[in-house]
Amino acid sequence: MPRVRSSRTTRAAGRSQSGATTAEYAVCTGAAVGFAGLLFKLITSETGQRLLNTVFDRLLGMLPF
C-alpha cells in the first residue's frame, strides 16, 4: 500500500526547494556571461582575427561565383 504524506511533510519538502530554480538560473547566467567573455577575448585577439579571416576566406572560396 502506498504511503500517504501528510500536508505538513509536503509543505516542508516544498519549502526546502524554494529558490532552487532561481539559483539554477543564476548559475547558468553566470556561466553564459563567462563563456561570452572568453569568446569576445578570442575574437578580438590577433589569433582570433586570423582564424575568422581563414574561415571566411575558405567559405568564400567554396562559393561558385
N, C-alpha and C positions, 0 to 999 in steps of 0.2 A: 504494500500500500504506500503511495507517495506521501512524503511528509508535507504538511501544510505549514507555511511560515506565518508567524503572527505579524500583524501590521507593525509592531514595534521593531521587529527584526528587519523587515523590508525597509522601513524608513531609515534605520541605522545604516544599512548597506547602501542605500541611495545617497545618504549624506557623505559617506566616506569617498564617494566618487565625484562629488560636486567640484567643479573647476577643472576636472581632468581634461576635458575637451579643450578648454581654453589654454591649458598648459601645453597640450599637444600642438595646437595651432601656433603658440609662441615659439616652440622648439623648431617647428617646420619653417616658420617665417625667418627665424634667426639663421637656420641652415641655408635657406634660399638667398638671403642677403649676403652671407659669407661666400657662397658659390658665385653670385653675381659679381662680387668684388674681385674674386680670383679671375673670372672671365674678363672683366674690364682691364685688370692689370696685364693679362696676357695679350689682349687685343691691342692695347696701347703701347706695348713694348715693341722694340725693333724686330725681335724674333716673331712676334705675333703678326706684325705687318707683313713680313716676308712670307709667312705661312699663308696668310689671306691672299696676298698677291699671287703666289704659286697656285693656290686652289682655283682662283678665278681665272687666271691665265689658261690653266688646263681645261676648265669648263668652257671658256670661250673658244679654245682650240677644237673642242669636240663638236661645236655647232657647225652645221653645213653651210652657213653663209658667211 
